[in-house]
């Protein structure tokens, strides 16, 4: 039986930037694995500002944080997470 006082390979994430980074890495790995080639190589991919993985990460993290306003969330990320998402 698992003991509740032990952290079985679980590291606590200290701040939002670390959480966004870990989330992005996981989401990008899954995205690269499951997305068909014709979607990854679509014709407008060079003109996009952000990658699909970045957009998915921001959307999922907003839902996990129970943020309802997409404009407010993207504004917050634009102001405070510019180093993680420079093209936001």
Buried (B, 14 or more C-beta within 10 A) or exposed (E): EEEEEEEEEEEEEEEBEEBBBEBBEEBBEEBEEEEEEEEEEEEEEEEEEBBBBBBBBBBBBBEEEEEEEEEEBBEBBEEEBEEBBEEB
